[in-house]
Amino acid sequence: MVNKVYSLENDTNTNKLTNSENLFKIFHQNIRGLKSKVEELSNSLFPDYPNIMCLTKHHLKDYKIDNLPIDQFKLGCKFCRHEFKNGGGVYFCS
């Protein structure tokens, strides 16, 4: 799992990506199956949690997402495929 968090610097002259700790942070991961990776994901983000976490291709059903034990985050929205196998997206806020 790759864990790299970038933030958009609030400088209208440069708008460059930086690794500053005091800025708004968004984390995105194509997780390819979240069920067995929750603990690894939490450990890789600790202690510098992003403000928003987006996970795609989670492969979970609606009811399983509602009960995910991801500390430091609350569910923002979710999308699950109903016609095809796997896929989906889930978004969390700190």
Phi, psi and omega in degrees: 000132178267132180234093179227119182250124177246149178234147176273118181295137182273059178234109185296344179278328185247321184043048182261158177279139182217164177256029181296142181278345186261013183249167177294129185238136176238133179244129176234136178216128169280094193282338178049054179105098187274331189312313184267006186241008184299312181294316178299319179297312180299317180294324182286334180274334182295140357263003187260069184292141175284165176284325178228137178236125179246125179238126180248159182053051181285337177065025182250159173274160181311307186295332178286327178294321180299338183249019179291131180271067179257103181295157177074358183226151171237149184294127177267306175199168183212157174220129178231139175286140177247338184263327184241166181279142173067200182080199177098167179215150180217141184231132183237152176239148177271000000 
